[in-house]
Amino acid sequence: TDHYESPEFAPDGEYYLFSKGSGRFGSSAIWMAHLEGGSGKSIIGSGPTQHALGAAFSADGRWIWHTIRQGQWEYNAMLPQMQLLVYDRETGQTFSRSSRYGSGMRPTLSPDGNWLVYATRHEDETGLILRDLNTDEERWLAYPVQRDNQEGRPPRDIMPGMSFTPDSKALIAFYGGTLWRIPVDG
């Protein structure tokens, strides 16, 4: 049985991304499909022990940010387990965009193209990092939030989905049983 997770609309509103895996614990790849239908196409592949999750489009639609994990799921695993990559739709090249010890997970990009938020673990807590995409400066946006699921076999991605407000001034996230509006300016 295939499993589907992490849907995300393209900026043009005509396409969407999702992670698709086979079997209960099989590897997953990132697919893109048109809203009008069709089976879609795998655009970021996976190997037998590689998992691609949580894709997000850049504001201009050229770049696809996502989480990659090498190796099988295991409990009490040593960190890092995952990192952020970005795929260039024009050249087909992929670049690493994080190297945190606590991993890099669930990238979320602002509509204006200025901000990236992603989850990482620090000590025994998971938090959200805000990166200014113009300067690459980072700071905690929210810490702690809920525990990530990078050591287990996540049934629906590593972290809940997040989204920026249309004006890119706040992030909407769910943790602790509550929906939060977190201002980017602190």
C-alpha positions as CSV (number, residue, x, y, z in Angstrom):
1,T,0.0,0.0,0.0
2,D,1.3,3.4,-0.9
3,H,1.3,6.2,1.6
4,Y,1.0,10.0,0.9
5,E,2.0,12.9,3.1
6,S,3.2,16.5,3.3
7,P,1.1,18.1,0.5
8,E,2.2,21.6,-0.6
9,F,0.8,23.9,-3.3
10,A,3.0,25.5,-5.9
11,P,3.0,29.4,-6.0
12,D,1.1,29.2,-9.3
13,G,-1.7,27.2,-7.7
14,E,-1.8,24.7,-10.5
15,Y,0.5,22.0,-9.1
16,Y,1.2,20.5,-5.8
17,L,4.0,18.5,-4.2
18,F,3.6,15.5,-1.9
19,S,5.8,12.7,-0.5
20,K,4.8,9.2,-1.7
21,G,6.2,6.0,-0.3
22,S,5.4,2.3,-0.8
23,G,4.7,-0.2,1.9
24,R,4.2,0.6,5.5
25,F,7.9,1.6,6.1
26,G,9.2,1.9,2.6
27,S,11.3,4.8,1.3
28,S,9.6,7.9,0.1
29,A,10.1,10.2,-2.9
30,I,8.8,13.7,-3.7
31,W,6.2,13.8,-6.4
32,M,4.5,16.7,-8.3
33,A,1.0,16.5,-9.7
34,H,-1.4,18.9,-11.5
35,L,-4.6,19.9,-9.7
36,E,-6.7,18.8,-12.7
37,G,-5.6,15.2,-12.1
38,G,-3.2,12.6,-13.3
39,S,-0.9,10.3,-11.4
40,G,1.9,12.8,-11.0
41,K,5.6,12.4,-11.5
42,S,8.5,11.6,-9.2
43,I,10.8,14.6,-9.2
44,I,13.1,13.9,-6.2
45,G,13.8,10.2,-6.0
46,S,14.6,7.9,-3.2
47,G,16.7,4.8,-2.8
48,P,16.0,1.8,-0.7
49,T,17.1,3.6,2.4
50,Q,16.5,7.2,1.5
51,H,13.4,9.2,2.5
52,A,12.4,12.6,1.1
53,L,9.7,14.4,3.0
54,G,8.2,17.8,3.7
55,A,8.8,19.6,0.4
56,A,8.1,23.3,-0.1
57,F,8.3,25.6,-3.1
58,S,10.3,28.8,-3.1
59,A,8.3,32.0,-3.8
60,D,9.3,32.0,-7.5
61,G,8.7,28.2,-7.8
62,R,12.2,27.5,-9.0
63,W,13.5,25.8,-5.9
64,I,12.0,22.9,-3.9
65,W,13.2,22.7,-0.3
66,H,12.8,19.3,1.4
67,T,14.1,17.0,4.1
68,I,16.2,14.0,3.3
69,R,17.0,11.1,5.6
70,Q,19.6,8.4,4.8
71,G,19.2,5.0,6.4
72,Q,16.4,3.1,8.1
73,W,14.2,4.5,10.8
74,E,15.4,3.5,14.3
75,Y,14.6,4.5,17.8
76,N,17.2,6.2,20.0
77,A,19.3,6.9,16.9
78,M,22.3,9.2,17.0
79,L,21.8,12.7,15.6
80,P,21.8,14.1,13.0
81,Q,19.2,12.0,11.2
82,M,18.0,14.5,8.6
83,Q,19.0,17.6,6.8
84,L,17.5,20.2,4.4
85,L,18.2,20.0,0.7
86,V,17.1,22.3,-2.1
87,Y,16.4,21.1,-5.6
88,D,16.8,23.5,-8.6
89,R,14.0,22.8,-11.0
90,E,15.9,24.5,-13.9
91,T,19.2,22.6,-13.6
92,G,18.2,19.4,-11.8
93,Q,20.9,19.9,-9.2
94,T,20.5,19.4,-5.5
95,F,22.3,21.4,-2.8
96,S,22.6,20.9,1.0
97,R,21.1,23.7,3.0
98,S,21.6,22.6,6.6
99,S,24.2,20.9,8.8
100,R,22.7,21.0,12.3
101,Y,23.6,18.4,14.8
102,G,19.9,18.3,15.8
103,S,18.9,17.7,12.1
104,G,17.0,20.0,9.8
105,M,13.3,19.2,9.2
106,R,10.0,20.4,7.7
107,P,11.1,23.5,5.7
108,T,8.5,26.2,5.3
109,L,9.1,29.2,3.1
110,S,7.4,32.7,3.3
111,P,5.4,34.0,0.3
112,D,7.7,37.0,-0.1
113,G,10.8,34.7,-0.4
114,N,12.6,36.3,2.6
115,W,12.2,33.6,5.3
116,L,12.7,30.0,5.9
117,V,11.5,28.2,9.1
118,Y,12.5,24.7,9.9
119,A,12.6,22.4,12.9
120,T,15.7,21.2,14.7
121,R,16.4,19.6,18.0
122,H,18.6,21.3,20.6
123,E,19.5,19.1,23.6
124,D,16.2,17.2,24.4
125,E,13.7,19.7,22.9
126,T,12.6,20.5,19.3
127,G,12.3,24.1,18.2
128,L,11.7,26.2,15.1
129,I,14.6,28.2,13.5
130,L,14.0,31.3,11.4
131,R,16.5,31.9,8.6
132,D,16.7,35.2,6.8
133,L,17.2,34.0,3.2
134,N,18.9,37.3,2.2
135,T,21.6,37.1,4.8
136,D,21.5,33.4,6.0
137,E,21.3,34.6,9.6
138,E,19.4,32.4,11.9
139,R,17.6,32.6,15.3
140,W,15.1,30.7,17.3
141,L,11.5,31.6,16.4
142,A,9.9,29.2,18.9
143,Y,11.6,26.9,21.4
144,P,10.5,24.5,22.6
145,V,7.6,23.2,20.5
146,Q,6.6,19.6,20.2
147,R,8.9,16.6,20.0
148,D,9.8,15.7,16.4
149,N,9.4,12.2,15.2
150,Q,12.8,11.7,13.5
151,E,13.8,8.6,15.4
152,G,10.6,6.7,14.8
153,R,8.6,5.8,11.7
154,P,6.5,8.9,11.3
155,P,3.0,8.2,10.0
156,R,2.5,11.8,8.7
157,D,5.9,13.5,8.3
158,I,8.4,14.4,11.0
159,M,6.6,17.6,12.2
160,P,3.2,19.0,11.6
161,G,2.9,21.3,8.6
162,M,3.3,25.1,9.1
163,S,2.4,28.0,6.9
164,F,3.2,31.7,6.8
165,T,0.5,34.3,6.7
166,P,0.0,35.9,3.2
167,D,1.9,39.0,4.3
168,S,4.9,36.9,5.5
169,K,4.8,38.6,8.9
170,A,3.9,35.5,11.0
171,L,4.1,31.8,11.0
172,I,1.0,29.6,11.8
173,A,2.1,26.4,13.6
174,F,0.4,23.7,15.7
175,Y,2.1,22.4,18.8
176,G,1.1,21.8,22.4
177,G,-2.5,21.1,21.4
178,T,-2.9,24.7,20.2
179,L,-2.7,26.6,16.9
180,W,-0.1,29.5,17.2
181,R,0.5,32.7,15.3
182,I,4.1,33.5,15.8
183,P,5.3,36.9,14.6
184,V,8.5,36.9,12.5
185,D,9.7,40.1,14.2
186,G,9.6,38.4,17.6
